[in-house]
């Protein structure tokens, strides 16, 4: 297949990785940052009861006050207007959650200026006490609410007998509108006044107790949420400490084994190169020098390449080890760079390295408009190409490999890597959606691979592709050819984003 490539005119910018705090912790911190507010949850059934009850009590007071009003008097016109205002008056309580102070003073003004009852004012007083932590505001509200309740009760008690609810309550049996007899109270007017004042104070105290109860319950709920958030934070910190300890242990083990082995590999490659050079020097005068010297020079070049690659792998191993020990100082290692992005330069370098290592690689590369490609998706696509070539070189050495990379905003990114192997033919062709051709879900082991060791490179790659919103398929076809086929979107479509959109 021919080599063809198109690339963007500028590399993708690097964006820092940010860790988002949990919503519960942010809400708790926001609640603690405003000490004058108590987060009380407004219940719908409470609102459905409070609004009609407040309107009904106001309408009832206006109706009793209009008993002795004549239709031609200005007082009757005023009471008619108050009747129209009493019907929707309870809707004022709908604003008690967002504006409890304004709702309370509005209810007080309506109860004082209009012939309404004190029920709406006392409901607003309970809502204000429950939602505000300002002692001065609560003190003034308690005094104003108690005064308004007492004033409303006294106004009703001092009206004409037929227009007063309190006088009808204490009316003698057999008197009142039902008997067409003027109302006669069983108590004197001073006693009635004292009773109405006591009733107004008692209703105010009851409203205060209800408000404080709702407030304490909301405060207890907030404290429970903060304790839960703190416990969750402690659990996260404990997990982070355990992960850090595990990372330190892995770093120490890698330093003791992997770095040591790579150092020995580089040292042995240098020794091999030096030995080949000495042998070539000794054989310069030999009759067989003309046949052996080209092969020795090629062997020396190969040993030099092995030493260079081992030295580079050792540097990368030290970088990974240092990253495990100090992750905060090396976050840029996981960010897209010019060397790990889906660019023409990075792909050319990767293809050049594998061809220099002896791989027979046929490529078809068509990448376009990479300037608008998401950096994370570009790095993942590069890792897909890298993993596919590494997998082919590891499990099918010497076999020809075909690489196809197509990238564009319309169709997304398509990477296909295939190579023939000596593995037995699969009983079924490569699946349409499953990440592997084997029934167990593990990567099928190509020829030359130790039995009993299942691959995790492609399985981990398939999981990363799935989290990005793409598809990853790999396995053998009926002709014993191993395929790795990956489709990636132009921008990431994570499961969390899909859940938020739902």
C-alpha positions in Angstrom: 0.0 0.0 0.0 1.3 3.5 -0.8 2.4 6.1 1.8 0.2 9.1 1.8 -0.3 11.7 4.5 -1.9 15.0 5.1 -1.4 16.9 8.3 -2.5 20.1 10.1 -0.4 23.3 9.9 -0.1 23.7 13.6 0.1 21.3 16.6 -2.7 20.9 19.1 -2.3 23.1 22.2 -1.7 21.5 25.6 -4.4 21.9 28.1 -3.8 21.4 31.9 -5.6 18.5 33.6 -8.1 19.7 36.2 -9.7 17.6 39.0 -13.3 18.6 39.8 -14.5 18.6 43.3 -17.6 16.6 44.3 -20.9 18.4 44.1 -21.9 17.4 47.7 -18.6 18.9 49.1 -19.1 22.1 47.1 -22.6 22.5 48.3 -21.6 21.9 51.9 -18.8 24.5 51.6 -21.2 27.0 50.0 -23.7 26.5 52.8 -21.0 27.0 55.5 -19.7 30.2 53.7 -23.0 32.0 54.3 -23.7 31.8 58.1 -26.9 33.9 57.9 -28.7 31.3 55.7 -30.1 27.9 56.9 -30.6 25.5 53.9 -34.3 24.5 54.6 -35.9 22.4 52.0 -39.3 23.7 51.0 -41.8 20.9 50.8 -44.5 21.1 48.2 -47.2 19.6 50.4 -46.6 22.3 53.0 -46.9 25.0 50.4 -50.1 23.4 49.1 -51.6 23.7 52.6 -50.2 27.0 53.7 -51.3 29.1 50.7 -55.0 28.2 50.7 -55.3 28.3 54.5 -53.7 31.8 54.6 -56.0 33.1 51.9 -59.1 31.5 53.5 -58.4 33.0 57.0 -57.9 36.5 55.4 -61.1 36.1 53.4 -63.0 35.0 56.6 -61.9 38.0 58.5 -63.0 40.3 55.7 -66.4 38.5 55.4 -67.1 39.0 59.2 -66.0 42.6 59.1 -68.5 43.2 56.3 -71.5 42.0 58.2 -72.6 45.4 59.4 -71.5 47.4 56.3 -74.2 48.9 54.2 -73.9 48.7 50.4 -73.9 52.5 49.9 -71.1 53.2 52.4 -67.5 53.7 51.5 -66.6 51.0 54.0 -68.5 48.4 51.9 -66.5 49.5 48.8 -63.3 49.1 50.8 -64.2 45.7 52.1 -65.2 44.6 48.6 -61.7 45.5 47.4 -60.2 43.7 50.4 -62.2 40.6 49.4 -60.6 40.6 46.0 -57.2 41.1 47.5 -57.7 38.3 50.1 -58.3 35.6 47.6 -54.7 35.6 46.1 -53.0 37.0 49.3 -51.7 33.6 50.4 -49.5 33.5 47.3 -47.1 35.8 49.2 -45.9 32.8 51.0 -44.4 31.3 47.8 -41.5 33.6 48.2 -40.6 32.6 51.7 -37.7 30.3 50.6 -35.8 32.8 48.5 -36.9 36.0 50.3 -38.1 35.1 53.9 -37.5 38.6 55.3 -39.4 40.4 52.5 -42.2 37.9 52.7 -42.6 38.4 56.5 -42.7 42.2 56.3 -45.1 42.1 53.4 -47.4 39.8 55.4 -47.2 42.1 58.4 -48.1 45.2 56.2 -51.1 43.4 54.7 -52.4 42.2 58.1 -52.1 45.7 59.6 -53.4 47.8 56.7 -56.2 45.5 55.6 -58.8 43.7 57.7 -56.9 40.4 57.4 -56.1 37.8 60.1 -52.7 37.1 61.6 -52.4 33.5 60.2 -50.4 34.6 57.1 -48.0 36.7 59.2 -47.4 33.9 61.7 -46.6 31.5 58.8 -44.1 34.0 57.4 -42.6 34.4 60.9 -42.0 30.6 61.1 -40.4 30.6 57.7 -38.1 33.5 58.5 -36.9 32.0 61.9 -36.2 28.7 60.1 -34.2 30.2 57.3 -32.2 33.1 58.9 -29.4 32.9 61.5 -29.2 36.6 62.1 -30.2 37.2 65.7 -31.0 40.8 65.2 -33.3 40.1 62.3 -35.0 37.3 64.2 -35.5 39.5 67.3 -37.2 42.3 65.3 -39.4 39.8 63.4 -40.5 38.1 66.7 -41.5 41.4 68.2 -43.2 42.6 65.0 -45.0 39.3 64.5 -46.3 39.2 68.1 -47.5 42.8 67.9 -49.2 42.1 64.6 -51.0 39.0 65.9 -52.1 40.8 69.0 -53.3 43.8 67.0 -55.3 41.6 64.6 -57.0 39.8 67.5 -57.8 43.1 69.3 -59.2 44.6 66.1 -61.6 41.7 65.7 -62.6 41.7 69.4 -63.4 45.4 69.4 -65.7 45.3 66.3 -69.5 45.2 66.5 -70.8 41.9 68.0 -72.1 40.6 64.6 -68.8 41.4 62.9 -66.5 39.9 65.5 -65.4 36.2 65.5 -64.2 36.5 69.2 -67.6 37.8 70.3 -69.4 35.0 68.5 -67.1 32.5 70.2 -68.2 33.8 73.7 -71.8 34.5 72.7 -74.6 33.3 75.1 -76.6 30.4 73.8 -79.7 31.4 71.9 -78.2 34.7 70.7 -76.6 35.7 67.4 -77.5 35.9 63.7 -78.8 32.3 63.7 -81.5 33.2 66.2 -82.2 36.7 64.9 -81.2 38.0 68.4 -78.4 40.5 69.1 -75.2 38.8 70.3 -74.6 38.9 74.0 -71.2 37.8 75.3 -70.8 35.7 78.4 -67.7 37.7 79.5 -67.0 41.4 80.0 -65.1 43.4 77.5 -61.9 43.7 79.6 -61.9 39.9 80.0 -62.4 39.5 76.2 -59.6 41.9 75.5 -57.3 40.0 77.9 -58.2 36.7 76.3 -57.6 38.0 72.8 -54.2 39.4 73.8 -53.2 36.1 75.4 -54.4 34.2 72.3 -52.3 36.5 70.0 -49.2 35.9 72.2 -49.8 32.2 72.4 -50.2 31.9 68.6 -47.0 33.9 68.1 -45.1 31.7 70.5 -46.4 28.6 68.7 -45.2 30.0 65.4 -41.8 30.7 66.9 -41.4 27.2 68.2 -42.4 25.8 64.8 -39.8 28.0 63.1 -37.0 27.0 65.5 -37.9 23.3 65.2 -37.7 23.5 61.4 -34.4 25.4 61.7 -32.8 22.8 64.1 -33.9 20.0 61.9 -32.4 21.6 58.8 -29.2 22.4 60.8 -29.0 18.7 61.9 -29.4 17.6 58.3 -26.7 20.0 57.1 -24.4 18.8 59.9 -25.0 15.2 58.8 -24.2 16.1 55.2 -21.0 17.9 56.2 -20.0 14.9 58.4 -20.7 12.6 55.4 -18.7 14.8 53.1 -15.8 14.9 55.6 -15.9 11.2 56.0 -15.9 10.7 52.2 -13.0 13.2 52.0 -11.1 11.2 54.6 -11.7 8.0 52.7 -10.4 9.6 49.6 -7.3 10.8 51.4 -6.8 7.4 52.8 -7.1 5.8 49.4 -4.7 8.4 48.0 -2.2 7.6 50.7 -2.5 3.8 50.0 -2.1 4.5 46.3 0.9 6.6 46.9 2.5 3.9 49.1 1.7 1.3 46.4 3.2 3.6 43.7 6.4 4.0 45.9 6.6 0.2 46.2 6.2 -0.2 42.5 8.8 2.5 41.8 11.3 0.8 44.1 10.7 -2.6 42.5 10.9 -1.2 39.0 14.2 0.6 39.9 15.6 -2.6 41.3 14.6 -4.9 38.4 13.6 -3.1 35.2 16.2 -0.4 35.4 18.9 -2.9 36.3 18.0 -5.2 33.4 17.9 -2.3 30.9 21.3 -1.2 32.2 22.7 -4.7 31.7 21.2 -4.8 28.2 22.8 -1.5 27.2 26.1 -2.7 28.7 26.0 -6.0 26.9 25.1 -4.3 23.6 28.2 -2.0 24.1 30.3 -5.1 24.8 29.0 -6.8 21.8 29.7 -3.8 19.6 33.3 -3.6 21.0 33.8 -7.3 20.5 32.6 -7.2 16.9 34.9 -4.2 16.3 37.9 -6.1 17.7 37.1 -9.2 15.7 36.7 -7.2 12.5 40.1 -5.6 13.2 41.7 -9.0 13.6 40.2 -10.4 10.5 41.2 -7.5 8.2 44.2 -9.5 6.9 42.3 -12.8 6.7 41.4 -14.3 3.3 37.8 -14.5 4.4 37.6 -10.8 5.4 35.8 -9.8 2.2 32.9 -12.2 3.1 32.7 -11.5 6.8 33.5 -7.8 7.2 30.2 -6.5 5.8 28.2 -8.8 8.0 30.3 -7.7 11.0 29.8 -4.1 10.2 26.0 -4.6 10.0 26.2 -6.5 13.3 28.1 -3.6 14.9 25.4 -1.2 13.6 22.7 -3.4 15.1 24.4 -3.6 18.4 24.7 0.2 18.4 21.0 0.5 17.7 20.3 -2.0 20.6 22.5 0.0 22.9 20.8 3.3 21.9 17.3 1.9 22.2 18.2 0.3 25.6 19.6 3.7 26.8 16.4 5.4 25.7 14.2 2.8 27.4 16.3 3.2 30.5 15.7 7.0 30.5 12.0 6.4 30.0 12.0 3.9 32.8 13.7 6.4 35.1 11.1 9.0 34.1 8.2 6.6 34.9 9.8 5.7 38.2 10.3 9.3 39.1 6.7 10.0 38.1 5.4 7.2 40.4 7.3 8.8 43.3 6.4 12.4 42.5 3.2 12.4 40.4 2.3 16.1 41.1 5.5 17.3 39.7 5.2 15.3 36.5 1.6 15.7 35.3 2.9 17.0 32.0 4.0 13.4 31.3 0.4 12.4 30.8 -0.5 15.4 28.7 -0.4 15.4 24.8 3.0 16.5 23.4 4.4 16.9 19.9 5.9 13.4 20.2 2.8 11.6 21.3 0.1 13.5 19.3 -1.5 12.4 16.0 0.7 14.5 13.7 2.7 13.8 10.6 6.0 14.3 12.4 5.1 11.9 15.2 3.8 9.3 12.9 6.8 9.6 10.6 9.1 9.1 13.6 7.2 6.1 14.8 7.1 4.5 11.4 10.8 5.2 10.9 11.7 3.6 14.2 9.8 0.4 13.5 11.2 0.1 10.0 14.8 0.7 11.3 14.2 -2.2 13.7 13.5 -4.5 10.7 9.7 -4.5 10.4 8.2 -4.8 7.0 5.6 -2.1 7.3 3.2 -1.0 4.6 1.3 2.2 5.5 -1.7 4.2 4.3 -1.9 7.5 6.3 -4.5 10.1 5.5 -4.9 12.7 8.3 -6.6 16.1 7.9 -7.6 19.2 9.8 -5.7 18.1 13.0 -5.8 21.6 14.4 -9.4 21.0 15.6 -8.7 17.5 17.0 -9.0 17.1 20.7 -5.6 16.7 22.3 -6.6 13.8 24.4 -8.2 11.9 21.5 -5.1 12.6 19.4 -2.8 11.1 22.0 -5.0 8.1 22.4 -5.0 7.6 18.6 -1.2 7.8 18.7 -1.1 5.2 21.5 -3.4 2.9 19.4 -0.9 3.0 16.5 2.0 2.5 18.8 0.4 -0.4 20.7 -0.7 -2.1 17.4 2.8 -2.0 15.9 4.4 -3.1 19.2 1.9 -6.0 19.5 2.8 -7.1 15.9 6.5 -6.8 16.5 6.3 -8.8 19.8 4.0 -11.7 18.7 4.7 -12.0 15.0 8.4 -11.0 14.4 9.4 -10.9 10.8 5.8 -10.9 9.5 4.7 -8.0 7.2 2.5 -5.5 8.9 -0.1 -3.2 7.3 -1.0 0.1 9.0 -3.9 2.3 7.9 -4.7 5.7 9.6 -7.6 7.9 8.4 -8.5 11.0 10.4 -10.9 13.8 9.6 -13.6 15.8 11.4 -16.4 14.2 9.4 -15.6 10.5 10.0 -13.4 10.7 13.1 -10.3 8.6 13.4 -9.9 5.1 12.0 -6.8 3.0 12.8 -6.3 -0.5 11.4 -3.3 -2.7 12.0 -3.1 -6.2 10.5 -0.4 -8.9 10.3 -0.3 -12.6 9.4 0.6 -15.0 12.2 1.2 -18.7 12.7 -1.8 -18.9 15.1 -4.5 -21.4 14.3 -7.5 -20.0 12.5 -10.3 -18.8 14.7 -13.6 -20.6 14.5 -15.4 -17.3 13.7 -14.3 -14.1 12.0 -13.5 -11.0 13.9 -16.6 -9.8 15.8 -18.5 -6.7 14.8 -18.5 -5.1 18.3 -16.9 -7.3 20.8 -13.4 -6.2 21.9 -11.9 -9.7 21.3 -12.5 -12.8 19.2 -12.2 -15.2 22.1 -15.2 -16.3 24.2 -13.5 -15.5 27.5 -13.0 -11.9 26.6 -9.2 -12.1 26.7 -6.8 -11.3 24.0 -6.1 -14.4 21.8 -2.5 -15.5 22.1 -0.6 -15.5 18.7 2.0 -18.0 17.8 5.2 -17.8 19.7 3.6 -16.4 22.8 4.0 -18.3 26.1 0.9 -20.4 26.9 -1.0 -19.4 30.0 -0.2 -15.6 29.7 -3.1 -13.6 28.5 -2.5 -10.2 27.0 -3.5 -7.0 28.8 -2.2 -4.4 26.5 -5.0 -4.5 24.0 -7.6 -5.1 26.7 -6.5 -2.0 28.5 -6.4 -0.1 25.2 -10.0 -1.2 24.4 -11.2 0.1 27.7 -9.6 3.5 27.1 -11.2 3.6 23.7 -14.6 2.7 25.1 -14.3 5.4 27.8 -13.6 7.9 25.0 -16.7 6.9 23.1 -15.0 4.8 20.4 -15.0 1.2 19.4 -12.1 -1.3 19.5 -12.1 -4.7 17.8 -9.3 -7.2 17.6 -8.8 -10.9 16.8 -8.0 -13.4 14.1 -9.9 -13.9 10.8 -10.3 -17.1 8.9 -6.9 -16.7 7.2 -4.9 -16.5 10.4 -4.4 -12.8 10.1 -4.6 -10.7 13.3 -6.5 -7.4 13.0 -6.7 -4.4 15.3 -9.5 -2.0 14.3 -10.2 1.1 16.3 -12.7 3.9 15.6 -12.5 7.1 17.7 -14.6 10.3 17.7 -13.1 13.6 16.8 -13.9 14.8 20.3 -14.3 12.7 23.4 -17.7 11.4 24.3 -17.3 10.0 27.8 -20.0 8.0 29.7 -20.3 10.8 32.2 -21.1 13.4 29.5 -23.7 11.0 28.0 -25.3 10.6 31.5 -25.4 14.3 32.0 -27.1 14.9 28.7 -29.7 12.2 29.5 
